[in-house]
Amino acid sequence: GVYGKSKEEGEQALLGSKKTTYILRTAWLYSPFGQNFMKTMQRLGTNRPSLNVVDDQFGCPTSSIALAEVIIQLIANDGQWLKNNDGIYHVTNQGKASWAEFAAAIMKRSDLSCQVNPIPSQEYPTPAKRPKNSVLNTEKIERTLGMPMRPWEEELQAIIELQQQLMLDKIKSIAVEAGQAIMHIYNTMPDDIGVQIKSDDSPLTKADLASNAVIVAGLEKHFPDIPIISEENKNKSYDERKHWNTVWIVDPLDGTKEFIKRNGEFTVNIALVKDGKPILGVVYVPATETLYYGSQGHGAWKEDNQGIRSHLANTKGHYSTLEHVTVVASRSHLSEAVEAFVEDLKTSGKEVTFLSAGSSLKFCLVAEGKADVYPRLAPTMEWDTAAAQAVCLEAGRRVIQHDTKEDLTYNREDMLNPWFIVE
């Protein structure tokens, strides 16, 4: 076709020049940046149960980072080497896949439940006819540089892990920015924080609204395809929400009562939930500039205001196996049921130490091992718990419903949480 012919003529014109020329042919490029097939599949797979994808066109998925690494290796050589080795090279990752196979791998590695249905090309007509086989032989570039190209499946896994790390870094940054907005009001307007009482009798301040504005703007800018549930937003009805496989759940200022009391025990909570499970969570403590965060498969971490990180892991085991149990509970919501829970532990012969803390810091104390169990036998909402639950899960803890002993899930029809225990 005209497209292929014009490309060939361009290549020949370059090769016919007297300059050292490298032509790198690649195919099926994708990246964690910009718009490309991988990100399109992730976007569509986020809130669709299934997708039809062509299964009779073949190529080798290639990351832009793999291509960039080859370019860096080439230009690192001296001028004489470059002159001796110029020409045309094929640069792709190794292997072969159809578009449907590539799409299915993206869904699996992105932990998306969207089903990929293979279809023939005639069921997906395009203005330009696509080649049936775009697989390129990379032996020449591998021989010239002495470096093998990574199989496409391994490269895809690495790119998605990089993408997840970039997402976590961005959420940490958004949480810190929201915390700075809170502390500006905390430090400069101690007598004018604008306390209002909402319909559920909970307080609302200027800091709640300022933090929410920062978070919503950041999420909508960087992750525009993922819907948001926030305590301070007018949230969608369940008829719409029930179709959201992936959703942000946000509490812009968890512990508003602690903020009003000025005891520093309030947090910014941002969670990413997939299929009801929190898979990424950031809890930021503005008063101490401390971050707690966890991302599925990458562990849980605490980061202080100097940027020093410590890994959070359950090294003591379940509280039921311990002789000395540290129980953490709410500073503002201590209930008779929690008092009874503590008394039951004492009756069973355990020595019990009682800690009190505000907001989702209680989860974080369990995650870092300073407490062994957090019984929440009083009302909470999904945004109060989702982010900290993600941290606890990655620290080897569980958050279970008090009655059923099943994991606490999210984006339910009723966003009022049942009683639960962090253990």
WOMOZI-V869856 format. One record per backbone hydrogen bond with DSSP energy under -0.5 kcal/mol. NH is the residue of the N-H (numbers start at 1). CO is the residue of the C=O. If there is no record, write none. Layout:
nh->NH co->CO
nh->NH co->CO
This chain:
nh->5 co->1
nh->6 co->2
nh->7 co->3
nh->8 co->4
nh->9 co->5
nh->10 co->6
nh->11 co->7
nh->12 co->8
nh->13 co->9
nh->14 co->10
nh->15 co->11
nh->16 co->12
nh->17 co->14
nh->23 co->87
nh->24 co->22
nh->25 co->23
nh->25 co->89
nh->30 co->62
nh->37 co->29
nh->40 co->36
nh->41 co->37
nh->42 co->38
nh->43 co->39
nh->44 co->40
nh->45 co->41
nh->46 co->42
nh->47 co->43
nh->47 co->44
nh->51 co->115
nh->53 co->51
nh->53 co->117
nh->55 co->119
nh->58 co->132
nh->59 co->97
nh->61 co->59
nh->62 co->28
nh->64 co->30
nh->67 co->63
nh->68 co->64
nh->69 co->65
nh->70 co->66
nh->71 co->67
nh->72 co->68
nh->73 co->69
nh->74 co->70
nh->75 co->71
nh->76 co->72
nh->77 co->74
nh->82 co->78
nh->83 co->79
nh->84 co->80
nh->85 co->81
nh->86 co->83
nh->87 co->21
nh->89 co->23
nh->91 co->25
nh->91 co->89
nh->94 co->150
nh->97 co->59
nh->99 co->57
nh->100 co->54
nh->102 co->98
nh->103 co->99
nh->104 co->100
nh->105 co->101
nh->106 co->102
nh->107 co->103
nh->108 co->104
nh->109 co->105
nh->110 co->106
nh->111 co->108
nh->112 co->107
nh->115 co->49
nh->117 co->51
nh->117 co->115
nh->118 co->116
nh->119 co->53
nh->123 co->120
nh->124 co->121
nh->134 co->58
nh->138 co->136
nh->142 co->138
nh->143 co->139
nh->144 co->140
nh->145 co->141
nh->146 co->142
nh->147 co->142
nh->152 co->94
nh->155 co->151
nh->156 co->152
nh->157 co->153
nh->158 co->154
nh->159 co->155
nh->160 co->156
nh->161 co->157
nh->162 co->158
nh->163 co->159
nh->164 co->160
nh->165 co->161
nh->166 co->162
nh->167 co->163
nh->168 co->164
nh->169 co->165
nh->170 co->166
nh->171 co->167
nh->172 co->168
nh->173 co->169
nh->174 co->170
nh->175 co->171
nh->176 co->172
nh->177 co->173
nh->178 co->174
nh->179 co->175
nh->180 co->176
nh->181 co->177
nh->182 co->178
nh->183 co->179
nh->184 co->180
nh->185 co->181
nh->186 co->182
nh->187 co->183
nh->188 co->184
nh->189 co->185
nh->192 co->189
nh->196 co->204
nh->198 co->196
nh->198 co->202
nh->201 co->198
nh->204 co->196
nh->206 co->193
nh->209 co->205
nh->210 co->206
nh->211 co->207
nh->212 co->208
nh->213 co->209
nh->214 co->210
nh->215 co->211
nh->216 co->212
nh->217 co->213
nh->218 co->214
nh->219 co->215
nh->220 co->216
nh->221 co->217
nh->222 co->218
nh->223 co->219
nh->226 co->223
nh->227 co->225
nh->227 co->246
nh->229 co->248
nh->230 co->228
nh->231 co->250
nh->233 co->230
nh->235 co->233
nh->240 co->237
nh->241 co->237
nh->242 co->238
nh->243 co->240
nh->244 co->241
nh->245 co->243
nh->247 co->273
nh->248 co->227
nh->249 co->271
nh->250 co->229
nh->251 co->269
nh->254 co->267
nh->255 co->253
nh->259 co->255
nh->260 co->256
nh->261 co->257
nh->262 co->258
nh->262 co->259
nh->263 co->258
nh->266 co->264
nh->267 co->254
nh->268 co->284
nh->269 co->251
nh->270 co->282
nh->271 co->249
nh->272 co->280
nh->273 co->247
nh->273 co->271
nh->274 co->277
nh->275 co->245
nh->277 co->274
nh->279 co->272
nh->279 co->277
nh->280 co->272
nh->281 co->294
nh->282 co->270
nh->283 co->292
nh->284 co->268
nh->285 co->290
nh->286 co->284
nh->288 co->285
nh->289 co->285
nh->290 co->285
nh->291 co->303
nh->292 co->283
nh->293 co->301
nh->294 co->281
nh->295 co->299
nh->296 co->279
nh->298 co->295
nh->300 co->312
nh->300 co->394
nh->301 co->293
nh->302 co->310
nh->303 co->291
nh->304 co->308
nh->307 co->304
nh->310 co->302
nh->312 co->300
nh->313 co->311
nh->314 co->395
nh->315 co->313
nh->321 co->318
nh->322 co->319
nh->325 co->323
nh->325 co->351
nh->327 co->325
nh->327 co->353
nh->328 co->373
nh->329 co->355
nh->331 co->357
nh->339 co->335
nh->340 co->336
nh->341 co->337
nh->342 co->338
nh->343 co->339
nh->344 co->340
nh->345 co->341
nh->346 co->342
nh->347 co->343
nh->348 co->344
nh->349 co->346
nh->350 co->345
nh->351 co->323
nh->352 co->350
nh->353 co->325
nh->355 co->327
nh->355 co->353
nh->357 co->329
nh->361 co->358
nh->362 co->359
nh->364 co->360
nh->365 co->361
nh->366 co->362
nh->367 co->363
nh->368 co->364
nh->369 co->366
nh->370 co->365
nh->371 co->365
nh->372 co->326
nh->373 co->326
nh->374 co->422
nh->376 co->374
nh->376 co->420
nh->377 co->375
nh->382 co->415
nh->384 co->381
nh->385 co->381
nh->385 co->382
nh->386 co->382
nh->389 co->385
nh->390 co->386
nh->391 co->387
nh->392 co->388
nh->393 co->389
nh->394 co->390
nh->395 co->391
nh->396 co->393
nh->397 co->392
nh->400 co->398
nh->400 co->421
nh->401 co->406
nh->402 co->419
nh->405 co->401
nh->408 co->399
nh->410 co->276
nh->415 co->413
nh->417 co->380
nh->417 co->415
nh->420 co->376
nh->421 co->400
nh->422 co->374
nh->423 co->398
nh->423 co->421
